[in-house]
């Protein structure tokens, strides 16, 4: 178990590291924010780029998995590992061969994810509504927003495939970049 002194030392070390490297965090934050704005300006291009990026990730990880599986061919689970790696290679090749269709498929998966996440979050909120001091209403709102996003994405198909992934990733990159910029500026201006 971590003692309060250990936690305090760890927090102090993290603060010193962020302060020492605030310029790197600032650079990364600016880069992420710029990419986020670009994705928001050109969501169809961002959606296509994400599908291609995922294709390369699956292909490279699948090839790596095939190599690792070959080296460990005498270990238990060889065939399952081989099937998993081959599926990753196949998925990567399909995403790269037909990136526009991949965007549509990924958008359908994204819509289904937001629907499932929304329902799960609402159920979680309802389970906690009787807890004293709980902020279950925030969870309920979050679940309803997830379902609304899912509804917009799914009912807007196929045209929502042009913007959904790009917009959502753009928002994520923009807020992530802004958070890093804020953290870097706070670290730069801190006196500790």
KAWOCOR-V238634 format. One record per residue. D_CENTER is the distance of its C-alpha to the mean C-alpha in Angstrom with 1 decimal. Layout:
BEGIN
((D_CENTER) (D_CENTER))
END
This chain:
BEGIN
((30.5) (29.5) (32.2) (31.9) (33.4) (30.8) (28.0) (29.8) (30.3) (26.7) (25.7) (28.4) (27.3) (23.8) (25.2) (27.6) (25.0) (22.9) (26.3) (27.4) (24.4) (23.7) (24.2) (21.4) (19.0) (20.6) (20.3) (16.6) (16.1) (18.4) (16.8) (13.3) (15.3) (17.4) (14.7) (13.2) (16.8) (17.5) (14.7) (16.3) (19.7) (19.2) (16.5) (18.3) (18.2) (14.5) (13.8) (16.3) (14.9) (11.5) (13.6) (15.8) (13.3) (12.0) (15.7) (16.6) (14.1) (15.5) (19.0) (19.0) (17.6) (20.2) (22.9) (22.2) (22.4) (25.6) (27.1) (26.3) (27.6) (30.7) (31.4) (31.0) (32.9) (35.3) (32.8) (32.3) (29.5) (30.1) (30.0) (26.8) (25.1) (26.7) (25.6) (21.9) (22.1) (24.1) (21.6) (18.8) (21.4) (22.4) (18.9) (18.3) (21.8) (21.4) (18.3) (20.2) (23.5) (22.5) (19.4) (20.6) (20.9) (17.6) (16.1) (18.2) (17.2) (13.4) (14.3) (16.4) (13.8) (11.4) (14.6) (15.6) (12.4) (13.0) (16.6) (16.3) (14.0) (16.6) (19.5) (18.4) (17.8) (21.2) (22.9) (21.6) (23.0) (26.2) (26.7) (26.5) (28.7) (31.8) (30.5) (32.4) (30.5) (27.2) (25.1) (24.4) (24.8) (21.5) (19.7) (21.8) (20.9) (17.2) (17.8) (20.1) (17.7) (15.1) (18.2) (19.3) (16.2) (16.6) (20.2) (19.8) (17.6) (19.8) (23.1) (22.4) (21.9) (22.6) (22.6) (19.3) (17.7) (18.8) (16.8) (14.1) (11.2) (12.5) (13.1) (9.9) (8.0) (11.2) (11.3) (8.0) (9.6) (12.9) (12.5) (10.8) (13.7) (16.2) (15.4) (16.0) (19.1) (20.4) (20.1) (21.8) (24.5) (25.2) (25.5) (27.8) (30.0) (30.2) (33.6) (32.7))
END
